[in-house]
Amino acid sequence: MSTTPDHRAAIAAETAHLVRTVEAADPATPVPSCPGWTLTDLIRHTGSVQRWFSVLLRQRVQQPPRSRDVDLKLPTDPAAYPDWLAESAVEAAEAFATIDPDTPMWAWGADQHARFWARRMLFETLVHRADAELALGLHPAIDRTLAVDGVDEFLVNLPFAASFAPGTAQLRGQDRTIRFTCTDADGDWLVRLRPDGFGLDAGSTGADRPDASVRATAADLLLLLYGRLDRTAEAVETAGDEELLAHWFTHSAF
């Protein structure tokens, strides 16, 4: 895989990018990639996640939290949300400064360390930045290194996401495999669906023949996995078992 990016620095950059994107836009603009949401909802969600994660980091939580109640300090005027989002990123940076990334912590995903939350916060922010741009008719440009890391983060953690992505419980199969490959970077993942679950096949090699395959640039592969791009798009190349691919994309919604 590519060099691991600086997740903390990237959060600040992606948040600033999102703020620039929405600050002059109509807050009531619908966000088609998040059905039922407006830009106001999108900004509120992104900032709320950053502030909640920041609380978890400061508390160094060791058990699943019983509540997500956080003092969000939300402004009453949606026009002030972009500035509030920028302040959310500042709060996150301050929380990161108090803790070593290798500090053991509870996390809902595979990596039980503080660094999990920085990585997760980054891609939560980046994908919603892309949502805002898509809502405004813009084409999201995503750094290739970040995109490769984002694909990896998604596939590594998806098997642990059933509590909020219940469809993943249906990702079962009789030893069926899907290979996801970046066409513009060093990125290749083999997912295996077993009768008892699914996950990355750590022992796979590029020579392993999958039952189905998906190829795209790192940025397009990231958008595809998050449901922001359809697998029938010209930018995506698929091959193999179409039923298996349909099953994956139907049940892997994050």
HELIX and SHEET records of a PDB file:
HELIX    1   1 HIS A    7  VAL A   22  1                                  16    
HELIX    2   2 LEU A   39  GLN A   59  1                                  21    
HELIX    3   3 PRO A   78  ALA A   80  5                                   3    
HELIX    4   4 TYR A   81  PHE A   96  1                                  16    
HELIX    5   5 ALA A  114  ALA A  135  1                                  22    
HELIX    6   6 ARG A  144  ASN A  157  1                                  14    
HELIX    7   7 LEU A  158  PHE A  160  5                                   3    
HELIX    8   8 PRO A  166  GLN A  170  5                                   5    
HELIX    9   9 ALA A  218  LEU A  225  1                                   8    
HELIX   10  10 GLU A  242  HIS A  251  1                                  10    
SHEET    1   A 5 GLY A 197  LEU A 200  0                                        
SHEET    2   A 5 ASP A 188  ARG A 194 -1                                        
SHEET    3   A 5 ARG A 176  CYS A 182 -1                                        
SHEET    4   A 5 ALA A 212  ALA A 216  1                                        
SHEET    5   A 5 GLU A 237  GLY A 240 -1                                        
END                                                                             
